[in-house]
Amino acid sequence: MHPCFDKLKNTVENNRCAVLGLGVSNLPLVKLLLTLTDASLITVYDKKSVAQLGEEAEKLAARGVSFVDGDDWAEKVEGEVIFRSPGIRPDLPKLALAEHNGALLTSEIEQLLELSAAQTFAITGSDGKTTSTTLVGKFLEAAARRVFVGGNIGTPLLDKCGEMTERDACVLELSSFQLMRMPHAPAYTAITNVSPNHLNWHVDFDEYVEAKKNIVGKKTKRLVVNADCEITRDFGREIAESVAEPLDAIYALKSESTRRGHA
């Protein structure tokens, strides 16, 4: 096991691990957990049964991973460490109660940003984030960097942390779902724009906007915002007035030359 996973191993070892949803990001997560702790401590909660989930779920069950299914799976969640899929709200009553009782609520993408040794770049926004993420990855490759591209596109990267070094770049597209509870912000970030979106999942537009803002944190060194979008422009100014450490803020406009400021 690569040393980068030591912290995660210490977190999950001898604790019950609940994995909410066996989707694209959580399938490799469960496989990684099997290298860090005993299968008897891992339970997957999903609306679908093992048979409905298919061959990969059947293989995990054969290795000793437990499965809880049905429409009421969310009422049955138990564990000291809970990994949620991006599409599962973190404030479900059972999850809120588990956190109140001391459980750790986290996700594959949160663990990636905590454990990766690579420089981290992330893009979010209502439109254009997939194209922007892909282009940033290509730019970094052209600069002779080894690049890992993932997040909301491509393949999950947590299990690739052992391959990442400080010379590498980890480029992520991050959705509002992934950013809802993001405690580990990337070093280099961009917000393409913000407009009403996913309001069937978020309680309101304000919550959606606040989720997008979580792309900036204590470790962020540079923020690029769209100055033609009032919300992102105002966020850039808000950051400029609130951060204690200098932050390189770039305001990109279609109509003018790029303006640069220091937050």
C-alpha positions as CSV (number, residue, x, y, z in Angstrom):
1,M,0.0,0.0,0.0
2,H,1.4,3.4,-0.9
3,P,2.1,5.7,2.1
4,C,-0.3,8.3,0.7
5,F,-3.2,6.1,1.9
6,D,-1.9,5.8,5.5
7,K,-4.2,8.5,6.7
8,L,-7.2,7.0,5.1
9,K,-6.3,3.5,6.4
10,N,-6.1,5.0,9.9
11,T,-9.5,6.5,9.4
12,V,-11.3,3.4,8.2
13,E,-9.4,0.6,10.0
14,N,-11.6,-1.1,12.6
15,N,-14.5,1.3,11.8
16,R,-17.7,0.4,10.0
17,C,-17.6,2.0,6.5
18,A,-20.8,2.9,4.8
19,V,-20.7,3.5,1.0
20,L,-23.8,5.3,-0.3
21,G,-24.4,4.3,-3.8
22,L,-22.3,2.0,-6.0
23,G,-21.9,4.4,-8.8
24,V,-19.0,5.4,-11.0
25,S,-17.0,7.0,-8.2
26,N,-17.8,4.5,-5.4
27,L,-17.0,1.3,-7.2
28,P,-13.2,1.9,-7.2
29,L,-13.6,3.4,-3.8
30,V,-14.9,0.1,-2.4
31,K,-12.1,-1.8,-4.1
32,L,-9.6,0.6,-2.5
33,L,-11.2,0.2,0.9
34,L,-10.8,-3.6,0.6
35,T,-7.0,-3.0,0.6
36,L,-7.2,-0.8,3.7
37,T,-9.7,-2.6,6.0
38,D,-11.6,-5.9,6.4
39,A,-14.4,-6.6,4.0
40,S,-16.8,-7.4,6.9
41,L,-16.6,-3.7,7.9
42,I,-17.7,-2.4,4.5
43,T,-21.4,-2.0,3.6
44,V,-22.8,-0.6,0.4
45,Y,-26.2,1.1,0.5
46,D,-28.1,1.3,-2.7
47,K,-31.6,1.4,-4.0
48,K,-30.7,-1.5,-6.4
49,S,-30.0,-5.0,-5.3
50,V,-26.7,-6.8,-5.9
51,A,-28.3,-8.6,-8.9
52,Q,-29.5,-5.3,-10.4
53,L,-26.1,-3.7,-9.8
54,G,-24.4,-6.4,-11.8
55,E,-21.2,-8.4,-12.0
56,E,-19.0,-6.0,-10.1
57,A,-21.3,-5.9,-7.2
58,E,-21.5,-9.6,-7.2
59,K,-17.7,-9.8,-7.0
60,L,-17.7,-7.5,-4.1
61,A,-20.3,-9.5,-2.3
62,A,-18.3,-12.6,-2.9
63,R,-15.3,-11.0,-1.2
64,G,-17.4,-10.2,1.9
65,V,-18.8,-6.8,1.3
66,S,-22.3,-6.4,2.7
67,F,-25.2,-4.8,0.7
68,V,-28.3,-3.0,1.9
69,D,-30.9,-2.2,-0.8
70,G,-34.4,-1.0,-1.2
71,D,-36.2,2.3,-1.4
72,D,-35.6,2.9,2.3
73,W,-31.9,2.3,2.2
74,A,-31.2,5.9,3.6
75,E,-33.1,5.0,6.8
76,K,-30.7,2.0,7.4
77,V,-27.3,3.7,7.1
78,E,-24.9,2.8,9.9
79,G,-21.2,3.4,10.2
80,E,-18.4,5.4,11.7
81,V,-17.1,6.5,8.3
82,I,-19.7,7.3,5.6
83,F,-18.8,7.9,1.9
84,R,-21.6,9.6,0.0
85,S,-22.1,9.7,-3.8
86,P,-22.2,13.2,-5.2
87,G,-25.9,12.9,-5.9
88,I,-26.9,12.1,-2.3
89,R,-27.6,15.2,-0.2
90,P,-25.3,15.4,2.8
91,D,-28.1,16.7,5.1
92,L,-30.4,13.6,4.9
93,P,-31.8,13.1,8.4
94,K,-30.0,9.8,9.0
95,L,-26.6,11.3,7.8
96,A,-27.1,14.4,10.0
97,L,-27.8,12.2,13.0
98,A,-24.7,10.0,12.3
99,E,-22.6,13.1,12.1
100,H,-24.1,14.4,15.3
101,N,-23.1,11.1,16.9
102,G,-19.5,11.4,15.7
103,A,-19.4,9.7,12.3
104,L,-17.2,11.1,9.5
105,L,-19.2,12.1,6.4
106,T,-16.9,12.3,3.4
107,S,-16.7,11.3,-0.3
108,E,-14.3,10.0,-2.9
109,I,-13.5,13.5,-4.3
110,E,-12.9,15.0,-0.8
111,Q,-10.4,12.2,0.0
112,L,-8.7,12.7,-3.3
113,L,-8.1,16.4,-2.6
114,E,-6.9,15.6,0.9
115,L,-4.5,12.8,-0.1
116,S,-3.1,13.7,-3.5
117,A,0.5,14.9,-3.7
118,A,-0.1,16.5,-7.1
119,Q,-0.8,20.1,-7.8
120,T,-4.6,20.4,-7.9
121,F,-6.5,22.4,-10.5
122,A,-10.3,22.6,-10.5
123,I,-13.1,24.2,-12.6
124,T,-16.7,24.6,-11.7
125,G,-19.6,26.6,-13.2
126,S,-23.0,26.2,-14.7
127,D,-21.7,26.0,-18.3
128,G,-18.4,25.3,-19.9
129,K,-16.7,23.4,-17.1
130,T,-16.1,20.2,-19.0
131,T,-14.6,22.0,-21.9
132,S,-12.5,24.2,-19.6
133,T,-11.3,21.2,-17.6
134,T,-10.3,19.3,-20.7
135,L,-8.4,22.3,-22.1
136,V,-6.5,22.9,-18.8
137,G,-5.4,19.3,-18.9
138,K,-4.2,19.7,-22.5
139,F,-2.4,22.9,-21.7
140,L,-0.6,21.3,-18.8
141,E,0.3,18.2,-20.9
142,A,1.8,20.6,-23.5
143,A,3.9,22.0,-20.7
144,A,5.4,18.6,-20.2
145,R,3.5,17.8,-17.1
146,R,2.0,14.4,-16.3
147,V,-1.7,15.1,-15.9
148,F,-4.6,13.2,-14.2
149,V,-8.0,14.5,-15.3
150,G,-11.2,13.5,-13.4
151,G,-13.8,14.6,-10.9
152,N,-17.1,15.0,-12.6
153,I,-15.6,13.7,-15.9
154,G,-13.4,10.8,-16.8
155,T,-12.6,8.2,-14.3
156,P,-12.4,8.5,-10.5
157,L,-8.8,9.3,-9.3
158,L,-8.6,8.4,-5.6
159,D,-7.1,5.0,-6.2
160,K,-4.5,6.7,-8.5
161,C,-3.1,8.8,-5.6
162,G,-0.3,6.4,-5.2
163,E,0.9,7.2,-8.7
164,M,0.8,11.0,-8.2
165,T,3.9,13.1,-7.3
166,E,4.4,16.8,-6.6
167,R,5.5,17.3,-10.2
168,D,2.1,16.0,-11.5
169,A,-1.1,17.9,-12.1
170,C,-4.5,16.7,-11.0
171,V,-7.2,18.6,-13.0
172,L,-10.8,18.2,-11.8
173,E,-14.2,19.2,-13.0
174,L,-16.3,19.8,-9.8
175,S,-20.1,19.9,-9.7
176,S,-22.2,21.7,-7.1
177,F,-23.1,18.3,-5.7
178,Q,-19.4,17.5,-5.1
179,L,-18.7,20.9,-3.6
180,M,-21.6,20.9,-1.1
181,R,-19.3,19.8,1.7
182,M,-15.8,20.3,0.3
183,P,-13.3,20.9,3.1
184,H,-10.2,20.6,1.0
185,A,-10.1,23.2,-1.7
186,P,-7.8,22.9,-4.8
187,A,-4.7,25.2,-5.2
188,Y,-5.8,26.6,-8.6
189,T,-9.4,27.2,-9.3
190,A,-11.8,28.7,-11.9
191,I,-15.5,29.4,-12.0
192,T,-16.8,29.8,-15.6
193,N,-20.2,31.3,-14.7
194,V,-23.2,30.7,-12.4
195,S,-26.8,30.6,-13.4
196,P,-29.9,28.8,-12.0
197,N,-29.2,25.0,-12.3
198,H,-30.0,21.8,-10.5
199,L,-32.8,23.5,-8.5
200,N,-34.6,20.2,-8.3
201,W,-31.8,19.0,-6.0
202,H,-30.7,22.2,-4.2
203,V,-33.2,23.7,-1.9
204,D,-32.8,27.1,-3.6
205,F,-30.5,29.1,-5.9
206,D,-28.6,30.5,-2.9
207,E,-27.6,27.1,-1.8
208,Y,-26.4,26.3,-5.3
209,V,-24.3,29.5,-5.4
210,E,-22.8,28.8,-2.0
211,A,-21.8,25.3,-3.1
212,K,-19.9,26.7,-6.0
213,K,-18.0,29.0,-3.7
214,N,-16.6,26.0,-1.8
215,I,-14.1,25.6,-4.7
216,V,-12.0,28.3,-2.8
217,G,-10.4,27.5,0.5
218,K,-7.3,28.1,2.7
219,K,-5.0,26.3,0.3
220,T,-6.2,28.1,-2.8
221,K,-3.4,30.2,-4.5
222,R,-5.3,31.4,-7.6
223,L,-8.9,32.0,-8.5
224,V,-10.0,32.8,-12.1
225,V,-13.6,34.2,-12.4
226,N,-15.7,35.3,-15.3
227,A,-16.0,39.0,-14.9
228,D,-18.9,39.1,-17.4
229,C,-21.0,37.1,-14.9
230,E,-22.2,39.3,-12.0
231,I,-22.3,36.5,-9.5
232,T,-18.7,35.3,-10.2
233,R,-17.4,38.8,-10.4
234,D,-19.0,39.7,-7.0
235,F,-17.6,36.5,-5.6
236,G,-14.1,37.5,-6.7
237,R,-14.5,40.8,-4.8
238,E,-15.9,39.0,-1.8
239,I,-12.9,36.8,-1.6
240,A,-10.6,39.8,-2.0
241,E,-12.1,41.3,1.1
242,S,-12.2,38.1,3.2
243,V,-9.0,36.1,2.8
244,A,-6.1,36.5,5.3
245,E,-3.5,35.2,2.9
246,P,-2.7,36.8,-0.5
247,L,-4.7,35.2,-3.3
248,D,-4.0,35.8,-7.0
249,A,-7.4,36.7,-8.5
250,I,-7.8,36.9,-12.2
251,Y,-11.0,38.5,-13.8
252,A,-11.5,37.2,-17.3
253,L,-13.7,39.2,-19.7
254,K,-14.8,38.7,-23.3
255,S,-15.1,42.4,-23.9
256,E,-11.8,43.6,-22.4
257,S,-8.3,42.5,-21.7
258,T,-7.9,40.3,-18.7
259,R,-7.6,42.2,-15.4
260,R,-5.6,41.0,-12.5
261,G,-6.0,41.7,-8.8
262,H,-4.6,40.4,-5.6
263,A,-7.0,39.2,-2.9
